[in-house]
Amino acid sequence: MEKFIVLFLFLTINAHSQWEYNINSSKRISEAIGQIEFTYKKQDTLSLVLSNSRKLGLDLSLTGNIFHKDQEYYFLFEISERKFKPSNSIIENEKYRIFEMKDLVTSEKYELEDFLKILKSGKSLNLTVRLKDRVIQGFNDLNSSFSPINSVIGDKF
């Protein structure tokens, strides 16, 4: 009976995890992927992806079906009562790659590794994306992000 309860709890916890860790040895890349959940009917797909590869090194991006080079975007990351926006980024191949974040209260800029410390220590991420024709808001539970993020940071290829 105890084994059944432990198995049930394990499956229940994993079913609600929003972060996963993947490694592809042949391509020499590892990724921590956090799914962004939305609270409205028209679903856009959006994921926060941290990757580490021999080619690019450490890389943070938002991936999804909303990114086009000819469109302007505004992002607001709210982590534990702090507000950040990307201050250095590019769009390529349906990815919004982030190189630097700016704290909107203190105007302090954070390089990727410093921002990751803030990200993995937070409890939740509220993401607001303003597009030309709409504003969307999403949520990610950061409680399960610590281990996948640390695994990607620690991978050496």
Helices and strands as residue ranges (DSSP letters): H 2-15, E 19-24, E 29-35, E 37-38, E 46-53, E 57-64, E 74-79, E 82-92, E 95-103, E 109-111, H 112-121, E 124-130, E 135-141, G 142-144, H 146-154
